[in-house]
Amino acid sequence: MAQTFGATSTTEDVLTGVNLKGKRILVTGVSAGLGVETARSLVAHGAHVIGAARDLKKAEGATAEVRKDAAANGGSFELIELDLASLASARAAADELLAAGKPLDIIIANAGVMATPFGKTADGFETQFGTNHLGHFVFINRIASLLAPGGRLINLSSSGHRFSNVNLDDPNFETTSYEPFVAYGRSKTANILFAVEFDRRHKDRGVRAAAVHPGGIMTELARHMDPAHIDAMVKQLSEEAEAQGEQPFQWKTIPQGAATSVWAAVVAPAEEIGAKFCENCHVSSIVPDDQTLSLMAEGVRGYALDPANAKALWKKSEEMVGETFA
């Protein structure tokens, strides 16, 4: 019987007894937090990990432990430069991998930004949608041919997808007022929808895709948030939990936060997680759009898994980046 994991499971819990020697895994966002731990846990079980980061100098320093664990356990690690806020960078990084021609078993699209002030990427897209979704959309689609049969794409999303569906009429907030968490919600919904449509397009060749929510973790992702706002949010979540007779809110550790990513990537059965949203190391249930949920509650909105919505986002994304993908 398969072991059951949950909210407090760590990367080491879910990878116990797993041998990844010979597996080639690409992880974006390896300069801090979840990306570093995801890479570390995978190389510690023998995988070769290609870590992508915007700031290679920062990533070199942040991944010192990754290299130590790789050397001690038969894994290996390398870095490539990738700035997801620039389509030129995304294309250059993809071209580098395609030129090498080495197959990939797994891609974990971990990098992202959250609740940023209004801004634009190098290509004029709203920062969060452009970085979290469009940068990955171009990079991953360009290297999709490298994913070997049996491979997987894991997109990091968030319970924050419940802040907003995508807005394909105004993705760059040109006619609607900008709200940081609405923009974040749009981008996180896009991460899920991208996985849904990618899964549909590639499952016939044995490649599956899913999206995951890591949980509430204090990482650099929150650097744009006011600490007072974070404290107020934690207080509210704890009060909601107390009112329901539950334990007060607690942040996950980084190894707990990265656990669902590695569970979905290498442990869960592919047919179980394909085109699904996962959290706390299991597949989430769909919750009605009109059901009020705290950020602690589990569940995915139906609009984020809707196949028609996923196809529409794909089409709009191709139009925005000026590139089509088979």
C-alpha positions in Angstrom: 0.0 0.0 0.0 1.4 3.4 -1.0 2.4 5.6 1.9 0.2 8.6 2.6 1.8 12.0 3.0 0.3 15.3 4.1 0.9 19.0 5.1 3.8 18.3 7.4 5.6 15.9 5.1 9.1 17.0 4.1 11.1 16.4 0.9 13.0 13.7 2.7 9.8 12.0 3.8 8.4 11.7 0.3 11.7 10.7 -1.3 12.6 8.0 1.3 13.8 5.0 -0.7 13.5 6.8 -4.1 16.6 6.4 -6.4 16.8 9.1 -9.0 20.1 8.2 -10.5 20.1 8.7 -14.2 17.2 11.2 -14.0 17.7 14.6 -15.6 15.5 17.3 -13.9 15.3 21.0 -14.6 14.2 23.4 -11.8 13.6 27.1 -12.3 14.2 29.6 -9.6 17.2 28.0 -7.8 18.6 31.1 -6.2 16.5 30.9 -3.0 13.9 29.1 -0.9 11.8 26.4 -2.5 13.9 26.2 -5.6 17.1 25.5 -3.7 15.5 22.9 -1.5 13.8 21.2 -4.4 17.1 20.9 -6.2 18.9 19.8 -3.1 16.5 17.0 -2.3 16.6 15.7 -5.9 20.4 15.6 -6.2 20.6 14.0 -2.7 18.7 11.0 -4.3 21.1 10.8 -7.3 19.5 13.0 -9.9 21.2 15.4 -12.3 19.6 18.8 -11.8 19.8 21.7 -14.1 19.0 24.8 -12.1 17.8 27.9 -13.9 18.2 31.4 -12.3 18.2 35.0 -13.3 21.2 36.0 -11.1 23.9 33.3 -11.5 26.2 34.8 -8.9 23.4 34.7 -6.3 22.4 31.2 -7.3 26.1 30.0 -7.1 26.1 31.1 -3.4 22.6 29.8 -2.6 23.3 26.3 -4.0 26.5 25.5 -2.1 24.6 22.8 -0.1 23.0 21.5 -3.3 26.5 20.8 -4.7 27.6 19.1 -1.4 24.6 16.8 -1.4 25.1 16.0 -5.0 28.8 15.0 -4.4 27.9 12.9 -1.4 25.0 11.0 -3.1 26.0 10.5 -6.7 23.9 13.3 -8.1 25.1 16.3 -10.0 24.2 20.0 -10.5 24.6 22.7 -13.1 23.3 26.2 -13.6 21.9 28.0 -16.6 20.9 31.7 -16.9 17.2 32.4 -17.2 15.4 35.7 -16.7 11.7 34.9 -17.0 10.9 38.6 -17.3 12.6 38.7 -20.7 11.4 36.5 -23.6 14.8 37.0 -25.2 16.4 35.4 -22.1 13.8 32.6 -22.1 14.4 31.8 -25.7 18.2 32.0 -25.3 18.1 29.5 -22.4 15.8 27.2 -24.3 18.2 27.4 -27.3 21.1 26.4 -25.1 19.3 23.3 -23.9 18.1 22.4 -27.3 21.6 22.7 -28.7 22.9 20.3 -26.1 20.1 17.9 -27.1 20.0 16.0 -23.8 16.6 14.6 -22.8 14.8 15.7 -19.6 12.7 13.6 -17.4 11.1 16.4 -15.4 10.6 20.1 -15.5 9.7 21.9 -12.2 8.6 25.5 -13.0 9.3 26.9 -9.5 10.4 30.5 -10.1 8.0 33.4 -9.6 7.2 36.7 -8.1 4.3 37.8 -5.8 2.3 40.9 -5.1 4.7 43.2 -6.9 4.0 46.9 -7.4 2.7 47.6 -10.9 5.4 47.2 -13.5 6.2 45.7 -16.8 8.6 43.0 -18.1 11.2 43.7 -20.8 8.5 42.9 -23.3 5.8 45.2 -21.9 3.7 42.6 -20.0 2.4 43.1 -16.5 5.2 41.9 -14.2 3.4 39.0 -12.5 1.6 37.6 -15.5 4.6 38.1 -17.7 7.1 36.5 -15.3 5.1 33.8 -13.7 3.2 32.7 -16.8 4.5 34.0 -20.1 8.2 33.6 -19.4 7.6 29.9 -18.4 5.1 29.5 -21.3 7.8 30.3 -23.9 10.7 28.6 -22.2 8.9 25.3 -21.5 7.2 25.1 -24.8 10.4 25.6 -26.6 12.1 22.7 -24.8 9.0 20.5 -24.6 10.5 18.1 -27.2 13.3 17.3 -24.7 10.8 15.8 -22.3 11.1 12.1 -22.7 8.1 9.7 -22.7 7.2 9.2 -19.0 8.3 12.8 -18.3 6.4 15.4 -16.3 5.9 19.2 -16.1 5.2 20.5 -12.6 4.1 24.1 -12.4 4.2 25.9 -9.0 0.9 27.7 -8.5 -0.8 28.7 -5.2 -4.0 28.8 -3.3 -3.7 32.5 -4.3 -5.2 31.4 -7.7 -8.5 31.9 -5.8 -8.0 35.6 -5.8 -8.8 35.8 -9.5 -9.5 33.9 -12.7 -7.4 35.0 -15.7 -8.6 38.1 -17.6 -7.9 37.5 -21.3 -9.5 40.8 -22.3 -7.1 42.9 -20.2 -4.1 40.7 -19.1 -1.9 43.8 -18.7 -4.3 45.9 -16.6 -4.6 48.5 -19.3 -8.3 49.1 -18.6 -8.8 47.7 -15.1 -7.2 49.1 -11.9 -4.1 47.3 -10.7 -4.4 45.3 -7.5 -1.2 43.3 -6.6 -3.0 40.2 -5.3 -5.5 40.2 -8.1 -2.5 40.2 -10.5 -0.9 37.4 -8.5 -4.1 35.4 -8.6 -4.4 35.8 -12.4 -0.8 34.6 -12.8 -1.3 31.6 -10.5 -4.5 30.6 -12.2 -2.6 30.8 -15.5 0.1 28.4 -14.1 -2.6 25.8 -13.5 -4.4 26.3 -16.8 -1.0 26.1 -18.6 -0.5 22.7 -17.0 -4.0 21.5 -18.0 -3.5 22.3 -21.6 0.1 21.1 -21.7 -1.1 17.8 -20.3 -3.8 17.5 -23.0 -1.3 18.2 -25.8 1.4 15.8 -24.6 -0.2 13.0 -22.7 -0.5 10.8 -25.8 3.3 10.6 -25.9 3.4 9.8 -22.2 4.2 13.2 -20.9 2.0 14.6 -18.1 1.6 17.9 -16.4 0.2 19.2 -13.1 0.2 22.3 -10.9 1.0 22.4 -7.2 0.5 24.7 -4.2 3.4 24.5 -1.8 1.6 26.0 1.2 2.3 29.0 3.3 6.1 29.5 3.6 8.2 32.5 4.5 10.6 32.9 1.6 11.9 35.8 -0.6 8.6 35.5 -2.5 7.0 37.8 0.1 9.7 40.6 -0.2 7.2 43.0 -1.8 4.7 42.6 1.1 4.5 45.0 4.1 5.5 43.0 7.2 2.5 44.5 9.0 0.2 43.1 6.3 1.8 39.7 6.8 1.3 39.9 10.6 -2.3 40.9 10.1 -2.9 38.0 7.7 -1.4 35.5 10.1 -3.6 36.8 12.9 -6.7 36.6 10.8 -5.9 33.0 9.7 -5.3 32.0 13.3 -8.6 33.5 14.4 -10.4 31.7 11.6 -8.8 28.4 12.6 -9.6 29.0 16.3 -13.3 29.7 15.5 -13.5 26.4 13.7 -11.8 24.5 16.6 -8.5 24.0 14.7 -4.9 24.7 15.4 -3.6 28.2 14.8 -1.9 29.0 11.5 1.7 27.9 11.3 4.2 28.6 8.4 5.5 25.5 6.7 9.2 24.9 6.7 10.9 25.1 3.3 11.4 21.3 3.2 7.7 20.9 3.9 6.9 23.5 1.2 8.9 21.8 -1.4 7.5 18.3 -0.6 4.5 18.6 -2.9 6.6 19.6 -5.8 8.9 16.5 -5.5 5.9 14.2 -4.7 4.1 15.2 -7.8 7.3 15.1 -9.9 8.6 11.7 -9.0 6.4 9.8 -6.5 2.7 10.2 -7.4 1.3 8.0 -10.2 1.2 10.0 -13.4 -2.4 9.2 -14.1 -3.3 10.5 -10.7 -1.9 13.9 -11.0 -2.2 14.6 -14.8 -4.1 17.9 -15.4 -4.7 18.3 -11.7 -3.9 20.7 -8.9 -2.1 19.2 -5.9 -1.4 20.4 -2.4 -0.2 18.8 0.8 1.0 15.9 -1.2 -2.4 14.9 -2.6 -4.7 15.9 -5.4 -7.1 18.7 -4.5 -10.9 18.7 -4.7 -12.7 21.4 -6.8 -14.5 23.9 -4.6 -17.4 26.1 -6.0 -16.5 29.6 -7.1 -19.0 31.1 -4.6 -17.8 29.1 -1.6 -15.8 31.4 0.8 -12.5 29.9 1.7 -9.6 31.0 4.0 -6.1 30.7 2.6 -5.6 27.8 5.0 -8.4 25.8 3.4 -7.7 23.3 0.7 -9.3 23.3 -2.7 -9.0 24.5 -6.3 -11.5 26.7 -8.2 -13.2 25.0 -11.2 -12.1 27.9 -13.5 -8.5 26.9 -13.0 -9.0 23.4 -14.3 -11.5 24.2 -17.0 -10.3 22.8 -20.4 -11.9 25.5 -22.5 -10.4 28.2 -20.2 -7.0 26.5 -20.6 -7.3 26.4 -24.4 -8.3 30.1 -24.5 -5.4 31.1 -22.3 -3.0 29.1 -24.5 -4.3 30.9 -27.6 -4.0 34.3 -26.0 -0.5 33.6 -24.7 0.6 32.6 -28.2 -0.8 35.9 -29.5 1.0 37.9 -26.7 4.4 36.3 -27.2 4.1 36.2 -31.0 4.9 32.5 -31.2 2.8 29.3 -31.7 3.5 25.9 -30.3 2.4 22.6 -31.7 
